[in-house]
Amino acid sequence: MFKNARNLNEFVEGLNDWRKMWGQSPLDLNVAQDRQTIADRLDSELSPENLTCDGELPRSVVNARYASLTKICKELKYLDPNVEFYEFA
C-alpha cells in the first residue's frame, strides 16, 4: 500500500477481488508491469462507452465516476510517471 494513494489502493483492492474470483494472480503496485495493467484497466473504465454505460447513466453519475477515475489516474501517474494512458491525458 502506498501513502497518499488511497483511491488507487482501493481501486487495486477491488481489481484484485475480481481477479481472485477468476483465479488470476493479484496485481502489485510495486511491479511496473502491473502498474501498466492497472493503467490499461483505467483506460478501459474511462472509455466513453464504459464511463456512461452506453449512455444509460445520468450525467451526474458520469461526472462522479469521471472525477473518481481521474483521481486514481493521477495517483498512479504520480507513483509511476512512465505508465501510459490513452483516455486520460
PyMOL commands that place a pseudoatom at each C-alpha (Angstrom):
pseudoatom trace, name=CA, resn=MET, resi=1, chain=A, elem=C, hetatm=0, pos=[0.000, 0.000, 0.000]
pseudoatom trace, name=CA, resn=PHE, resi=2, chain=A, elem=C, hetatm=0, pos=[1.216, 3.450, -0.836]
pseudoatom trace, name=CA, resn=LYS, resi=3, chain=A, elem=C, hetatm=0, pos=[0.657, 6.501, 1.319]
pseudoatom trace, name=CA, resn=ASN, resi=4, chain=A, elem=C, hetatm=0, pos=[-1.274, 9.351, -0.297]
pseudoatom trace, name=CA, resn=ALA, resi=5, chain=A, elem=C, hetatm=0, pos=[-2.753, 6.943, -2.837]
pseudoatom trace, name=CA, resn=ARG, resi=6, chain=A, elem=C, hetatm=0, pos=[-5.937, 5.920, -1.015]
pseudoatom trace, name=CA, resn=ASN, resi=7, chain=A, elem=C, hetatm=0, pos=[-8.098, 5.962, -4.142]
pseudoatom trace, name=CA, resn=LEU, resi=8, chain=A, elem=C, hetatm=0, pos=[-5.556, 3.961, -6.135]
pseudoatom trace, name=CA, resn=ASN, resi=9, chain=A, elem=C, hetatm=0, pos=[-5.140, 1.423, -3.336]
pseudoatom trace, name=CA, resn=GLU, resi=10, chain=A, elem=C, hetatm=0, pos=[-8.918, 0.933, -3.102]
pseudoatom trace, name=CA, resn=PHE, resi=11, chain=A, elem=C, hetatm=0, pos=[-9.184, 0.546, -6.884]
pseudoatom trace, name=CA, resn=VAL, resi=12, chain=A, elem=C, hetatm=0, pos=[-6.434, -2.095, -6.923]
pseudoatom trace, name=CA, resn=GLU, resi=13, chain=A, elem=C, hetatm=0, pos=[-8.043, -3.942, -3.999]
pseudoatom trace, name=CA, resn=GLY, resi=14, chain=A, elem=C, hetatm=0, pos=[-11.301, -4.077, -5.971]
pseudoatom trace, name=CA, resn=LEU, resi=15, chain=A, elem=C, hetatm=0, pos=[-9.499, -5.294, -9.081]
pseudoatom trace, name=CA, resn=ASN, resi=16, chain=A, elem=C, hetatm=0, pos=[-7.727, -7.955, -7.058]
pseudoatom trace, name=CA, resn=ASP, resi=17, chain=A, elem=C, hetatm=0, pos=[-11.027, -9.153, -5.568]
pseudoatom trace, name=CA, resn=TRP, resi=18, chain=A, elem=C, hetatm=0, pos=[-12.329, -9.748, -9.105]
pseudoatom trace, name=CA, resn=ARG, resi=19, chain=A, elem=C, hetatm=0, pos=[-9.065, -11.320, -10.208]
pseudoatom trace, name=CA, resn=LYS, resi=20, chain=A, elem=C, hetatm=0, pos=[-9.193, -13.708, -7.250]
pseudoatom trace, name=CA, resn=MET, resi=21, chain=A, elem=C, hetatm=0, pos=[-12.697, -14.822, -8.228]
pseudoatom trace, name=CA, resn=TRP, resi=22, chain=A, elem=C, hetatm=0, pos=[-11.412, -15.676, -11.697]
pseudoatom trace, name=CA, resn=GLY, resi=23, chain=A, elem=C, hetatm=0, pos=[-8.296, -17.451, -10.436]
pseudoatom trace, name=CA, resn=GLN, resi=24, chain=A, elem=C, hetatm=0, pos=[-5.908, -14.733, -11.601]
pseudoatom trace, name=CA, resn=SER, resi=25, chain=A, elem=C, hetatm=0, pos=[-2.891, -13.542, -9.649]
pseudoatom trace, name=CA, resn=PRO, resi=26, chain=A, elem=C, hetatm=0, pos=[-3.222, -10.239, -7.779]
pseudoatom trace, name=CA, resn=LEU, resi=27, chain=A, elem=C, hetatm=0, pos=[-1.790, -7.013, -9.155]
pseudoatom trace, name=CA, resn=ASP, resi=28, chain=A, elem=C, hetatm=0, pos=[1.010, -5.380, -7.173]
pseudoatom trace, name=CA, resn=LEU, resi=29, chain=A, elem=C, hetatm=0, pos=[1.746, -1.655, -7.289]
pseudoatom trace, name=CA, resn=ASN, resi=30, chain=A, elem=C, hetatm=0, pos=[5.424, -2.456, -6.699]
pseudoatom trace, name=CA, resn=VAL, resi=31, chain=A, elem=C, hetatm=0, pos=[5.656, -4.166, -10.111]
pseudoatom trace, name=CA, resn=ALA, resi=32, chain=A, elem=C, hetatm=0, pos=[5.987, -1.934, -13.200]
pseudoatom trace, name=CA, resn=GLN, resi=33, chain=A, elem=C, hetatm=0, pos=[4.123, -4.341, -15.493]
pseudoatom trace, name=CA, resn=ASP, resi=34, chain=A, elem=C, hetatm=0, pos=[1.225, -4.489, -13.013]
pseudoatom trace, name=CA, resn=ARG, resi=35, chain=A, elem=C, hetatm=0, pos=[1.103, -0.687, -12.847]
pseudoatom trace, name=CA, resn=GLN, resi=36, chain=A, elem=C, hetatm=0, pos=[0.693, -0.599, -16.630]
pseudoatom trace, name=CA, resn=THR, resi=37, chain=A, elem=C, hetatm=0, pos=[-2.014, -3.270, -16.401]
pseudoatom trace, name=CA, resn=ILE, resi=38, chain=A, elem=C, hetatm=0, pos=[-3.815, -1.050, -13.891]
pseudoatom trace, name=CA, resn=ALA, resi=39, chain=A, elem=C, hetatm=0, pos=[-3.413, 1.940, -16.228]
pseudoatom trace, name=CA, resn=ASP, resi=40, chain=A, elem=C, hetatm=0, pos=[-4.877, -0.107, -19.076]
pseudoatom trace, name=CA, resn=ARG, resi=41, chain=A, elem=C, hetatm=0, pos=[-7.859, -1.022, -16.904]
pseudoatom trace, name=CA, resn=LEU, resi=42, chain=A, elem=C, hetatm=0, pos=[-8.364, 2.635, -16.002]
pseudoatom trace, name=CA, resn=ASP, resi=43, chain=A, elem=C, hetatm=0, pos=[-8.265, 3.490, -19.712]
pseudoatom trace, name=CA, resn=SER, resi=44, chain=A, elem=C, hetatm=0, pos=[-10.977, 0.918, -20.265]
pseudoatom trace, name=CA, resn=GLU, resi=45, chain=A, elem=C, hetatm=0, pos=[-13.097, 2.352, -17.451]
pseudoatom trace, name=CA, resn=LEU, resi=46, chain=A, elem=C, hetatm=0, pos=[-12.676, 5.857, -18.920]
pseudoatom trace, name=CA, resn=SER, resi=47, chain=A, elem=C, hetatm=0, pos=[-13.759, 4.904, -22.424]
pseudoatom trace, name=CA, resn=PRO, resi=48, chain=A, elem=C, hetatm=0, pos=[-16.979, 6.737, -23.290]
pseudoatom trace, name=CA, resn=GLU, resi=49, chain=A, elem=C, hetatm=0, pos=[-18.960, 3.508, -23.612]
pseudoatom trace, name=CA, resn=ASN, resi=50, chain=A, elem=C, hetatm=0, pos=[-17.894, 2.182, -20.220]
pseudoatom trace, name=CA, resn=LEU, resi=51, chain=A, elem=C, hetatm=0, pos=[-17.931, 5.522, -18.438]
pseudoatom trace, name=CA, resn=THR, resi=52, chain=A, elem=C, hetatm=0, pos=[-21.531, 6.199, -19.421]
pseudoatom trace, name=CA, resn=CYS, resi=53, chain=A, elem=C, hetatm=0, pos=[-22.718, 2.545, -19.535]
pseudoatom trace, name=CA, resn=ASP, resi=54, chain=A, elem=C, hetatm=0, pos=[-23.558, 3.085, -23.198]
pseudoatom trace, name=CA, resn=GLY, resi=55, chain=A, elem=C, hetatm=0, pos=[-25.338, 6.347, -22.428]
pseudoatom trace, name=CA, resn=GLU, resi=56, chain=A, elem=C, hetatm=0, pos=[-27.610, 4.821, -19.787]
pseudoatom trace, name=CA, resn=LEU, resi=57, chain=A, elem=C, hetatm=0, pos=[-26.237, 6.710, -16.768]
pseudoatom trace, name=CA, resn=PRO, resi=58, chain=A, elem=C, hetatm=0, pos=[-27.379, 10.172, -15.719]
pseudoatom trace, name=CA, resn=ARG, resi=59, chain=A, elem=C, hetatm=0, pos=[-24.877, 12.960, -16.277]
pseudoatom trace, name=CA, resn=SER, resi=60, chain=A, elem=C, hetatm=0, pos=[-24.345, 13.448, -12.534]
pseudoatom trace, name=CA, resn=VAL, resi=61, chain=A, elem=C, hetatm=0, pos=[-23.265, 9.810, -12.128]
pseudoatom trace, name=CA, resn=VAL, resi=62, chain=A, elem=C, hetatm=0, pos=[-20.980, 10.020, -15.156]
pseudoatom trace, name=CA, resn=ASN, resi=63, chain=A, elem=C, hetatm=0, pos=[-19.350, 13.159, -13.753]
pseudoatom trace, name=CA, resn=ALA, resi=64, chain=A, elem=C, hetatm=0, pos=[-18.817, 11.487, -10.372]
pseudoatom trace, name=CA, resn=ARG, resi=65, chain=A, elem=C, hetatm=0, pos=[-17.323, 8.370, -11.999]
pseudoatom trace, name=CA, resn=TYR, resi=66, chain=A, elem=C, hetatm=0, pos=[-15.063, 10.504, -14.178]
pseudoatom trace, name=CA, resn=ALA, resi=67, chain=A, elem=C, hetatm=0, pos=[-13.848, 12.521, -11.177]
pseudoatom trace, name=CA, resn=SER, resi=68, chain=A, elem=C, hetatm=0, pos=[-13.124, 9.364, -9.196]
pseudoatom trace, name=CA, resn=LEU, resi=69, chain=A, elem=C, hetatm=0, pos=[-11.298, 7.619, -12.043]
pseudoatom trace, name=CA, resn=THR, resi=70, chain=A, elem=C, hetatm=0, pos=[-9.183, 10.656, -12.898]
pseudoatom trace, name=CA, resn=LYS, resi=71, chain=A, elem=C, hetatm=0, pos=[-8.112, 10.927, -9.234]
pseudoatom trace, name=CA, resn=ILE, resi=72, chain=A, elem=C, hetatm=0, pos=[-6.950, 7.328, -9.420]
pseudoatom trace, name=CA, resn=CYS, resi=73, chain=A, elem=C, hetatm=0, pos=[-5.114, 8.019, -12.700]
pseudoatom trace, name=CA, resn=LYS, resi=74, chain=A, elem=C, hetatm=0, pos=[-3.324, 10.993, -11.154]
pseudoatom trace, name=CA, resn=GLU, resi=75, chain=A, elem=C, hetatm=0, pos=[-2.240, 8.929, -8.160]
pseudoatom trace, name=CA, resn=LEU, resi=76, chain=A, elem=C, hetatm=0, pos=[-0.920, 6.185, -10.442]
pseudoatom trace, name=CA, resn=LYS, resi=77, chain=A, elem=C, hetatm=0, pos=[0.862, 8.683, -12.703]
pseudoatom trace, name=CA, resn=TYR, resi=78, chain=A, elem=C, hetatm=0, pos=[2.452, 10.303, -9.633]
pseudoatom trace, name=CA, resn=LEU, resi=79, chain=A, elem=C, hetatm=0, pos=[3.592, 6.873, -8.441]
pseudoatom trace, name=CA, resn=ASP, resi=80, chain=A, elem=C, hetatm=0, pos=[4.939, 5.898, -11.872]
pseudoatom trace, name=CA, resn=PRO, resi=81, chain=A, elem=C, hetatm=0, pos=[5.359, 8.674, -14.468]
pseudoatom trace, name=CA, resn=ASN, resi=82, chain=A, elem=C, hetatm=0, pos=[6.172, 6.004, -17.074]
pseudoatom trace, name=CA, resn=VAL, resi=83, chain=A, elem=C, hetatm=0, pos=[2.706, 4.443, -17.223]
pseudoatom trace, name=CA, resn=GLU, resi=84, chain=A, elem=C, hetatm=0, pos=[0.863, 5.235, -20.434]
pseudoatom trace, name=CA, resn=PHE, resi=85, chain=A, elem=C, hetatm=0, pos=[-2.759, 6.294, -20.670]
pseudoatom trace, name=CA, resn=TYR, resi=86, chain=A, elem=C, hetatm=0, pos=[-4.840, 6.916, -23.758]
pseudoatom trace, name=CA, resn=GLU, resi=87, chain=A, elem=C, hetatm=0, pos=[-8.212, 8.054, -22.378]
pseudoatom trace, name=CA, resn=PHE, resi=88, chain=A, elem=C, hetatm=0, pos=[-6.613, 10.065, -19.556]
pseudoatom trace, name=CA, resn=ALA, resi=89, chain=A, elem=C, hetatm=0, pos=[-4.297, 12.816, -20.688]
for i in range(1, 89): cmd.bond("trace and resi %d" % i, "trace and resi %d" % (i + 1))
show_as sticks, trace
zoom trace
